Every structure is written in C-alpha cells, then in structure tokens.
Amino acid sequence: MIGIKTGISRLCPSLGTLIRPLCSKAILNETSLDFSFREQFSSEEHSKILQTINESSPEELSRYKISNGRLKGITDWKQTKGPFKSVGEVLEVDGFGEKALKDICKRIVDNNLCETKLANARQYKNIKNLVLPELSSTLTQSLEDVVAIHLDPSGIGWSKIKNQHNLVTDWEYRNFSSLPAKMLPSDAFYLALDIVKAIPSGDLYIFEAPPILSPQNQTKHGVVATHNQHVELQSMLLTLLNTSEVHNKFLETIADDKFYSRELPNVVFYLKNKVAARLFKTLIGYEKVSAITAITGIVKDDAGIVTLLPCSPVKFDCNVYTAFLNQSSANKELLAQALMLAVSFMDLCIYKNVDSYDALKPTRKKK
C-alpha cells in the first residue's frame, strides 16, 4: 500500500483569486474616471449612485442587473472595508470594469429595475433536484467552508472553499496510477483511510453523484467492475468522513448510544451528475471533456477581462495557480474537476446565483 504522502502533491496551503491572480494590483486612475463620470452624471446623480450601492441590500442591488458574483464582491468590500468613498472605488472590486460600472450607474439613475431577474430567482429556490440529501436552511446559513471531492479511476482531487470571500484554502490531489488494477475491499478500505487523513476538515463534503450505467454498459464486465469499485470507495469515504471527529463537527453533540443510529448527522452530499460539466461547458453531447481549459479560462488578468462563465469570483494565490500549470495533464485534470465541483456547488446551492441557474437551462433549437 502506498503511503498518503507519496500519492499526494501539495500545491500550497493558502490560495488567492480564481478570477484575478493577486500577484499584482492594477493602479486605479481615479482622476480620469471621475472626469468621465462628471461628464455623464451630475453631482446629485453621483450621490444617488453612491448611496444606492452603499445602503442597498444584495437583493435590492440585484434588481439593477448586477450579477451575483459582483454582488458578493460589493458585499465583501462593505463588510471588510466599509462603505465606498467614491463610485470609482467600485472598480477595485473583482469583476468590475468601467463599462460594466457605468451601465449599472445608468440603471440606478434611471431607476431601471430588473423585475424579471427577481422572478427568475424565486423559481430556483428549490434545489432538491440538484443536491442530495436535501440541504437544510440551518446548515446553509451557518456554513463556513465546503470541501469538494472529485473521484475517478485515475485518482482523487479536492478543493476546500470558504463561504466568506469565496476563498480556496486547500487544493490537492492523489494519483492512483501506482495502484493495482484490482483491489480487495480491505485494500480499498485502507486507501480510503489514507485519503481521509489528507482531506481537510470542512462543514460539508461534496461529491458528484455517480453516473447510472446504461443498459449497454451493464453488459461490459470491465465497465461494471470499474463502476462498482468507484461506488465502493466513495461509500467508504462517506462513512469515514461522517464518523470522523475531525471532519464531522456535529459528532460532539451526539450521545454514544446514538452514534450508530440514523440520528448520526450527515455532512456528505452529492451534486447531481454532470451539473458542474454543464455549468462549465465541458459537456459535449453526453460525454465530458477536459476541465483544464475551463479552469484556465476563468482566470483573468489585471486589465479586468470578465469571464464568460456564469460563476462567482473565487480567490486563490497566484503561486498556487502557477503550480497547477506545472502539473502533468492527468494531475491538472483531477485538480480542475475538484475546483469545478466546488464552484458549482457554492454558486448553485449556497449563493443561488441566477446566472448559474440560467446557464443550466436547456437551449431549444430554432426550427
């Protein structure tokens, strides 16, 4: 059996911005921006814009067609740094460029609200079909961090992401290339133990639900064997995570006589199969393609180029992203899939990002 350290490559304990690396910070030219604003907006309009941004709740601001990612950036700024001192200061928030900010300011001045977007948000409140078991509101409201775990025949990758600031704090993998093709259940159990020792603690643990074998694949012995081994290892990980005092903080409140009952609190959930792939556009027909390009594509430079993917800004340290780029393709894929799963869960199930939900809607072909 391979020790846990030989199979895991630790990239870095701390991470910074999925949308903008934090190696450098573009210097805001407030003089030119303020001059441009003076040309388009009066001092009264400028005061109205600033007051609206500083005093409105995220739900109220969403009515001006502000994406959930930008709303979270505004909220995080106000919580950590206080109210904006000028409209130009909003450009320091991830996801904002001058054009996007001016468009939002025009809508605020014209009181151009987007009631349709609010209506769409209401119809997506039920997320039962996306994650199982059902998430309780108590659990989501007190959520501090989530660990998303991607498991496939080539290895396992995980990504820990904090609810506050959407900050990734752990991004690691273990490659299974050195493991034997066939493993006894006892071998799989000890492998699961080694993996759980390396997985960081979190409030919740997210897997992607295993795919259902098609009738055609059910007749293929190799496919069935791989599928069963995947489910077996995932089940072991579920059990170990739920019964580990390090990984399940709710065990402290459970009496000893309730430990082996259905009253044991569950902290492992499953995101519906292929949902993350649909959100990140890595699903071609019924087949998944590499997630590496998608993850690489949502990194933007300091010029403020906004990603076309409908996800909230995620922060990571630029050195970690450099380490990711230096990995082999197989290891990159494990990391990319884990991060993709984490971002998808947070946007769809915690932030309830309307843009993310809209991206999952099936597109109808024009006749």
N, C-alpha and C positions, 0 to 999 in steps of 0.2 A: 504493500500500500504506500502510495506516495504521500509524504508529509504535506501539510497545508501550505508551508512556505514555498515549496518547490513548484506548486501549481498556480500560485497567485502572484501577479505582478502589481505591486502597489504603486499607483501613479503619484499620489500626493495626498496628504491629509486635509488640505484646505483648498477650496476652489473659488473662483470669482465670477464672469458673465457669459452666458451662452450666446447672448446676442451681441455683446461688445467686450472683447478682452480688456482687462484692466491694466495692461502694461503701461499705457499712456492715456492721457485725457486731453481731448481737443479743447483748446482755449476758446471760450465763448467771447465773441466780439459783440458785446452788448451795445456799443456805440452805433454800429451800422444797423443792428436790429432795432434799437429804439428809434432811430431816424426813420426806418421803414415803417414802423408802427405809427409814428406821428403823422406820416403821410396818409395812412389808411384809416386810423381811428382817432377820434377826438379824446381829450383828457377824460371826459365823462365816460366814454365808451371803454377806455383803458381801465378806469376804476371799476366799471361793471364787470369786465372780464376777470380782473384780478380777484374781486370779491366773490364771483361765482366759483372760480377754481378753488379758492381757499375755504369757502364756507359750505360748499355743496357736498353731499354725501356721494359715494361712488355710484349709487343707483341714480341719483339726480344727474350726475355728470354724464352717465351713460346715455342719457336722452339727447345729448349733443353729438351722437355718433362717435364716441370715444371708445376705442377697443378696450377689452378687459385687461390686456397687457399694459396699456398706457395708464389705465385707471389704477392698477396696482402700483405702478411706478409713482404716480402722483400721491397715492395714499401713503406709501412707504416714506416718501420725501417729507410729507407733512408730519408724520409720526416721529421721524428721527431729527429733522432739521427745522420744523416749524413751518409757518405759512410762507408762501412765496413772496419775496420782496418786490419782484417785478415780473411782468409777463415773460420777458426774455429769459428769466431764470428757469422757466419750464423746459427750455431746450437742454438743460443738464440732466433731465430725466431720460432714461433709456427708452428708445422708440420714437422720440420726437425729433422732427426736422422742422425747418422754418415753414415749409409749405403746409405740412400737416397742422402745425400750431396755428397758422394764420387762418386755415379753413375752419378750425374749431372756434377761433375767436369770432369769425364772421357769423357762425351759427349762434353763438352766445349773444352777440349784439342784436341779431335779427330774431332771437328767441325761436330759432328753428329747431324744434324738438323732434325726436325720432320716436314716436309712439309705437311704430311697428316693431322696432327692436325690442322694446319693453314687452310687447305682446308675445314676441317670439321667445323671450327669456322665460316667460311664465310657463309656456308649454313644455319646457325642458326641465322643469323642477323634478320630475320623476326620473330617477336614474336607475331604477331597479333592473332594467334590461342591460345596463352597461357593466354593472359590478355585482358580484355575488360572493357571500351572502349580502343582504341589504345593509347599507351603511346607516347607522343611527345618527340623528342630528346631534346628539350629545357627543358622539365620538368625533364627528367632523368639526364641531365648533371648538373643541379643546385640542384639536390636532396641532402638534408642533413639528413633526417630521415624519417622512414616509421613506421606506426602503423598497425600491422596485427591483425585482429579481427576474432576470431572463435566463431560462434554462433551455438548452437544445443539445443534440448529440455531441456537438463539438466542445461544449463547455458551459460555464455559467458566468454571468456578469451581474453586478448590482450597482445601483446608484441611490445614494441617500440624499434627499432633498428636503430642505427646511421650508415650512409654510411661510415664515417671515422672510421677506425679500426673495423668496423662491431661490434660495442659495443651496447649491450642491456641495456637500461636505465630505462625501466619500464616493469614489468611482473606481471600482476594481473588478478583477475577473480571475477565473481559474480555467485553464485549458485542460480538456480531457484527452488530448492526443496521446498521452503516455499510458492511459488506462487500457486494460484488456477489452476486447470487443464484447466478451461475455463475462458477466459478474454474478456471483452468488448474492442472494439477498443480504447475507451478513456483510459482504464486501460493500454493497451499496449503502448499508446502514453506517458503516464506519466512514465511508466517503461523505455521507450526509452530516455526520458528527463533525468532521474536519471543516466542512463548508460553513456550518452554523457557527463554529468558533471564530471564523473570519468575518462573517456578516455583522455589520454594526447594528447596535440596538436602535429601535425606532418605535413610534407609536403604532404604525401599521406596516404590513409587509404585503406587497402586491406582486402576484404572478399573472401571466397571461393564461387564460383558460386553455387547456389542451385541445387541439383540434379533434373533431369527430372523424373517425376513419370512414371513408366512403365504402360502399359495398365492393367496389373493385379492389381497393387496398386491403380489405378484410381477408382476401384470399391470398395475399402475399405474405409469406411467413416472415421474411426479413423486416418488412414494414411493421407488421403486427408486433414482432419482438422488440423493435426499437421504441414503438409507441408505448408498450407495456412497461418497459424499463424507465421511460421518461415519467410516466404516471407514478410508478413505484417510488422513484427518487423524490419526485415532487411531494408525494404524500408523506414521506419520511421527513422532509424539510418542514412541511406544515406542522407535523406533530412535534418536532423538536423546537420549533420557534414558539409554538403555543405553550409548551411546557417548560420553557427556559425562563428562569427568573431574571436573567439578563435581558431577554428580548420581549418578555410579556410583563409589563409593569403592573398589570391588573392582578397578578397572582398574589400580590401582597395582601389583597382584601379577601382572598378565598380561604375558607377553612379547610383543614386537612381532609375532612370527610367528604368534601365537595370536589376534591381535586380530580377524581376520575369519573365525574358525572358530567351531564350535559350543561351544567351550570358553569363549567370552566369557560372563562371569557375567550373569545376568538379574536385574534389580531391578524389573521391571514385572509386576504381577499383575492378574488380573481376578476381581472378585467376581461371583458368579452373578447374572444379570439378575433384577431385581425383588426380590431378597432384602432390600435396605435398605428398599424400599417396604413389604414385608410386615411387617418388624420395627417400622417407624414408623407402621403403619396408614394408609398413603397409597395403598393399592391397593384399588380398588373393582372387583370382578369381575376383568377382565383389563386394566383401564385404571388408569394412575397419576393421582393428583390432586395438587394443590399441596402442597409440603412446608413451606410457610411456617408454617402453623398448627401443624404437629407440632413444628417447631423452637421457635416461640414458646411452645408448651405445655409444654416441658420446662424452662422457666425458672421457678424458684420463688422466693418472697420469703423474707425473713429469719425468718419465722414457722416455717419448716421444712416447708412443704407438699410432700409427696413426689410426684414424677411417677408417673403410672400406666404410663408406657412402661418396658419392661424393658431399660434401658441403664444403664451405669455413669456415675457423676458425671463431668462434664467441666468444666474450668475455663476461664474467659475473662474478660477485663477488661470491666467494665460499660460503659465508653465505647465499646467495640467493638460491644457489643450495641445500644447507642443508635444508633450509626452504621448498623448493619444495619437498624434500624427506619426510618431516614430514607431508605433507598434506594427506588427505584421497585420495583414488583411484579416486573418481569422480572429485575432485578438481585438482588432478595431471593431469588428462586427459584433462581438459579444458586448463590448462597452457601449456601442451605438444603440443596440437593441435595448439594453437596460435603461439608458438615459431616455430613449424614445418612450418607453413604457412609463417611466416616472413622470415625464412632462405630460403625457396623455392623461394619466390618472389625475394629476393635480388640476389640469385645465377643465376636464370634463366632470369630475366628481367633487372637487373641492371649490375651485374658483367658479365653476359653472360658466365657463367662457362661451358666450353666444357664438362668437366667430368659430370656435372649435366645433360646436354642435352643428352649425350651418355647413361646415366642411364635410360632415358625415352624411349629409342628406344625399340620397341617390340622385344622380343627374339624369333627367329624361332626354332621350334622343329626340331631336326635332324630326318631324315627319316630312 
